[in-house]
Amino acid sequence: MAGESAERQENGIVSSITAAVRANKNNPITVVAGKTKIPGVTKAYKFTGRQQGGSEPYIDVIFETIDKKKLGLSCKGKSAPSLAGGGLSGLELAVPGIAKKFMKAAFDHLLKKLKLNPGDKVPDVYGKIGSNDKIKIVVGNVKMGGPIDYMFVGIMDVKAKYDKDKNELTFSDTEITPAKKYAQTHELYFRLRARREDQRFDPTSKDKDGSPKIYGKSPSRGDSAGRIVVQDKVPNNAVIVNI
């Protein structure tokens, strides 16, 4: 469902801009969302590249402008948007070593502070990201299918209205924020969670490089690792580690 929602949002962005450009007789328009205006937009289309390791790219949609600039957007929903796709491999491409450092800190906390036993259910673990690293992670780079110029955070069923007099296409219930500014104005956290409900703590499980995997294999589906995402919110009772 998450993939279908993302596809719906991206298609909605592209079709809204395409329709507005046509309404303006194929001349450039200004795209508006929140406090941001992007002038001179001539077309929008979905990005089709991949990360260096083959995972989904960080850029979702490209805005092309009259001066031939290509602006990359990462598109997310409004409810606790996850940032910097590609999981562990994507994060390692952004800031080499940081994801492994987080996994080690999370493992130590679960084992030594929470004193989990093998087979126990593992709570989600969060790690606050430092100022310099969060800019690298949010903006991304070519290796991870970026970099991005803007974060598009809005409703999944895209709503936009074109004002012919102003020559502006305004997206409602949506914010478009320059990527660097988004990183500077948001606290960002790693979040480690299970891929399957039946995954449990396994202190002996390790990655190929010896890093702790924390989770054992799912009896129902066979998944043998957790999932790392980056988000800008944590629950009040979150388990947070220093990295």
C-alpha positions in Angstrom: 0.0 0.0 0.0 2.9 2.4 0.8 4.3 1.9 -2.7 0.9 2.4 -4.3 0.4 5.7 -2.3 3.8 7.0 -3.3 3.1 6.1 -6.9 -0.3 8.0 -6.7 1.4 11.0 -5.2 4.2 11.2 -7.8 1.7 10.7 -10.7 -0.5 13.4 -9.2 2.4 15.9 -9.1 3.4 15.1 -12.7 -0.1 15.3 -14.1 -0.9 18.5 -12.3 2.1 20.3 -13.7 1.7 18.9 -17.2 -1.9 20.1 -17.3 -1.0 23.6 -16.0 1.8 24.0 -18.6 -0.6 22.9 -21.3 -3.2 25.4 -20.0 -0.5 28.1 -20.3 0.0 27.1 -24.0 3.2 25.1 -23.2 4.9 28.1 -21.6 6.6 28.0 -18.2 4.6 28.2 -15.0 5.4 29.0 -11.3 4.9 26.1 -8.9 3.7 27.1 -5.4 3.5 25.1 -2.1 3.6 26.6 1.3 6.2 29.5 1.4 8.1 28.2 -1.6 7.7 29.4 -5.2 9.6 27.7 -8.1 9.4 29.8 -11.2 10.0 28.8 -14.8 8.8 25.2 -14.6 8.3 23.7 -18.1 7.7 20.0 -17.3 7.7 17.4 -14.6 8.4 13.7 -14.8 9.3 10.7 -12.6 13.0 9.9 -12.1 13.9 6.5 -13.4 17.5 6.0 -12.2 18.6 3.7 -9.4 21.0 3.8 -6.4 24.6 2.6 -7.0 23.6 -0.7 -5.2 20.4 -1.1 -7.3 17.9 0.2 -4.7 15.2 2.7 -5.2 16.6 6.2 -6.0 16.3 9.2 -3.6 14.9 11.5 -6.3 11.2 10.8 -7.1 10.2 13.6 -9.4 12.2 16.0 -11.6 11.1 19.6 -12.3 12.7 20.9 -15.5 12.9 24.7 -15.9 13.1 27.1 -18.8 16.9 27.5 -18.3 17.3 23.7 -18.6 17.9 23.1 -14.9 16.7 19.8 -13.5 15.5 20.0 -9.9 15.2 16.8 -8.0 12.4 16.3 -5.5 11.9 13.6 -2.8 8.2 13.2 -2.3 6.7 12.1 1.0 3.4 11.8 2.8 2.6 14.1 5.8 2.4 11.5 8.5 6.0 11.0 9.9 7.6 11.0 6.5 10.6 8.7 6.1 13.6 10.3 4.5 16.7 9.2 2.5 15.5 5.9 1.0 17.6 2.8 0.4 17.9 1.7 4.0 21.3 0.7 5.4 23.0 0.8 2.0 21.6 4.2 1.1 22.7 5.7 4.4 26.2 4.3 4.0 26.5 6.0 0.6 25.5 9.3 2.2 27.7 9.1 5.2 30.0 6.1 5.2 30.1 4.2 8.5 27.2 6.1 10.2 24.6 3.3 9.9 26.9 0.7 11.2 27.8 3.0 14.1 24.0 3.4 14.9 23.5 -0.4 14.7 26.3 -1.0 17.2 24.9 1.7 19.6 21.4 0.2 19.3 22.7 -3.3 20.0 24.7 -2.2 23.1 21.7 -0.3 24.5 19.3 -3.3 24.0 21.7 -5.8 25.5 23.3 -3.8 28.3 20.7 -1.1 29.2 17.4 -2.9 28.5 18.9 -6.3 29.1 17.0 -8.0 26.4 17.2 -11.8 26.2 17.3 -13.9 23.1 13.8 -14.3 21.7 12.5 -11.1 23.3 10.5 -8.6 21.3 12.7 -5.6 20.2 11.3 -2.1 20.6 12.0 0.4 17.8 15.3 2.2 18.5 16.0 5.8 17.5 19.3 7.7 17.1 19.6 11.5 16.8 21.7 12.6 13.7 24.2 15.4 14.0 24.0 18.7 12.1 26.6 18.0 9.4 25.5 14.4 8.8 21.8 15.2 8.5 22.5 17.7 5.6 24.4 14.9 3.8 21.6 12.4 4.4 18.7 14.7 3.4 20.4 16.2 0.3 22.0 12.9 -0.8 24.4 12.3 -3.7 24.6 10.7 -7.1 25.5 7.3 -5.7 22.2 7.1 -3.7 20.1 8.3 -6.6 20.3 12.0 -5.7 21.1 14.7 -4.9 17.7 16.4 -4.2 16.9 20.1 -4.4 13.6 20.0 -2.6 11.5 18.0 -0.1 7.9 17.7 -1.2 5.8 16.7 1.8 2.1 16.6 1.3 -1.1 14.7 0.9 -1.0 11.5 -1.2 -4.1 12.4 -3.2 -2.5 15.4 -4.7 -4.7 18.6 -5.1 -3.5 21.5 -7.1 -5.1 24.6 -8.7 -3.8 26.6 -11.6 -4.4 30.4 -11.5 -4.1 31.6 -15.1 -4.0 35.3 -14.1 -1.0 34.8 -11.8 0.4 31.9 -13.9 0.8 29.9 -10.6 0.0 26.2 -9.9 -0.6 25.9 -6.1 -0.5 22.6 -4.4 -2.8 22.5 -1.3 -2.0 20.9 2.0 1.6 20.6 0.9 5.0 22.0 1.7 7.9 22.2 -0.7 11.1 23.0 1.2 14.7 23.4 -0.1 16.5 20.2 0.9 19.3 21.9 2.9 16.8 24.1 4.7 14.7 21.1 5.6 17.8 19.5 7.2 18.7 22.6 9.1 15.2 23.2 10.5 14.3 19.6 11.5 15.7 17.3 14.0 16.3 14.0 12.3 16.6 10.5 13.7 17.5 7.0 12.6 14.7 4.5 13.3 15.4 0.8 13.5 12.3 -1.4 13.3 11.4 -5.0 12.6 10.4 -6.0 9.0 8.1 -8.6 10.4 6.0 -8.8 13.6 7.5 -12.2 14.5 11.1 -11.1 14.4 12.8 -11.3 17.8 16.1 -10.3 19.5 19.1 -12.5 18.4 22.4 -11.2 19.9 24.4 -13.6 17.8 23.0 -12.5 14.4 25.6 -10.5 12.4 26.1 -8.9 9.0 28.8 -9.9 6.6 31.1 -7.3 8.1 30.5 -8.4 11.6 28.0 -5.7 12.5 25.1 -6.8 14.8 21.8 -7.4 12.9 19.9 -7.5 16.2 16.9 -9.4 14.7 16.7 -13.1 14.2 15.0 -14.7 11.2 11.2 -14.3 10.9 9.6 -17.8 11.3 6.8 -16.8 8.9 8.6 -15.0 6.1 12.3 -15.6 6.6 13.4 -11.9 6.9 16.6 -11.8 8.8 17.3 -8.1 9.3 15.5 -5.0 10.5 14.8 -1.8 8.5 16.5 1.5 9.0 14.7 4.7 8.0 15.3 8.4 8.7 12.4 10.5 10.1 11.9 13.9 11.8 9.6 12.8 14.6 9.9 10.3 17.5 7.2 9.1 20.0 7.3 10.5 23.6 8.4 7.1 25.0 11.0 6.4 22.3 14.2 4.4 23.0 16.9 6.9 21.8 20.7 6.1 21.6 23.6 8.4 21.0 25.6 8.0 17.8 
